[in-house]
Amino acid sequence: RCLDVKSIIDNAELVLRSSMERKESRPIPFGFRRADYLEQDDENWKIFLAIRKDENGEFKFAKLPTDG
């Protein structure tokens, strides 16, 4: 159960950090509305946002292109 809780916390942190990294709003069900970035910005943010933890435990983001 402790590993389950750790995984849930890690997942919640990833969702929060990736939502903060994306500088736009996405309509539900694909994302969240941000008070500081109200508009959808397909020109800069129609991407996959990849996230990983490096060896120091820091989150690193990479923008990956989509096919559409």
Buried (B, 14 or more C-beta within 10 A) or exposed (E): EEEEEEEEEEEEEBEEBBEEEBEBBBEEEEBEEBEEBEEBEEEEBBEEBEBEEEEEEEEEEEEEEEEE
